[in-house]
Amino acid sequence: MECKVMYMYKEELEKAVNKLIKEMEQSMLEEIHGAVCNDSLNDFDCIEKILEIFEKNGIRCSSRHDF
């Protein structure tokens, strides 16, 4: 019985995590779209904004973003 409960909990946890990831992806895509569509940003500032979005969400840009 305990094993079945743990399996059910794991299944629900996986669903919750997947939902959270999809929401995060959607939010990031909306922010990136906003940066790309922002005509007040030059190309450099647009890329800088996209890199900031990545970093804000825990996606490291390595040494490529050292300026």
TALINBEL-V102616 format. One record per residue. N is the residue number from 1. RES is the residue in three letters. SS is DSSP state (h for helix, s for strand, l for the rest). PHI is phi as a letter, one per 20 degrees, with the letter a starting at -180 (NA if undefined). PSI is psi in degrees with one decimal (none if undefined). Layout:
# TALINBEL-V102616
N|RES|SS|PHI|PSI, N|RES|SS|PHI|PSI
This chain:
# TALINBEL-V102616
1|MET|l|NA|-43.9, 2|GLU|h|f|-39.2, 3|CYS|h|f|-40.8, 4|LYS|h|f|-41.1, 5|VAL|h|f|-43.0, 6|MET|h|f|-38.5, 7|TYR|h|f|-43.5, 8|MET|h|f|-41.5, 9|TYR|h|f|-43.9, 10|LYS|h|f|-42.7, 11|GLU|h|f|-45.4, 12|GLU|h|f|-39.6, 13|LEU|h|f|-43.9, 14|GLU|h|f|-41.1, 15|LYS|h|f|-43.6, 16|ALA|h|f|-42.8, 17|VAL|h|f|-44.8, 18|ASN|h|f|-40.1, 19|LYS|h|f|-42.9, 20|LEU|h|f|-42.3, 21|ILE|h|f|-43.7, 22|LYS|h|f|-39.8, 23|GLU|h|f|-40.8, 24|MET|h|f|-44.0, 25|GLU|h|g|-45.7, 26|GLN|h|f|-44.2, 27|SER|h|f|-44.1, 28|MET|h|f|-43.6, 29|LEU|h|f|-38.7, 30|GLU|h|f|-41.3, 31|GLU|h|f|-43.4, 32|ILE|h|f|-43.4, 33|HIS|h|g|-42.4, 34|GLY|h|f|-40.3, 35|ALA|h|f|-44.2, 36|VAL|h|f|-35.6, 37|CYS|h|e|-6.9, 38|ASN|l|f|100.6, 39|ASP|l|f|-12.0, 40|SER|l|e|-11.0, 41|LEU|l|e|133.9, 42|ASN|l|f|174.9, 43|ASP|h|g|-44.4, 44|PHE|h|f|-48.5, 45|ASP|h|f|-32.7, 46|CYS|h|f|-47.4, 47|ILE|h|f|-41.7, 48|GLU|h|g|-43.1, 49|LYS|h|f|-42.6, 50|ILE|h|f|-41.9, 51|LEU|h|f|-37.2, 52|GLU|h|f|-39.9, 53|ILE|h|f|-45.7, 54|PHE|h|g|-51.0, 55|GLU|h|f|-37.8, 56|LYS|h|f|-29.3, 57|ASN|l|e|17.0, 58|GLY|l|n|13.5, 59|ILE|l|d|107.1, 60|ARG|l|f|143.6, 61|CYS|l|d|13.5, 62|SER|h|l|-151.3, 63|SER|h|e|-5.4, 64|ARG|h|f|-23.7, 65|HIS|h|d|66.5, 66|ASP|l|d|23.6, 67|PHE|l|d|none
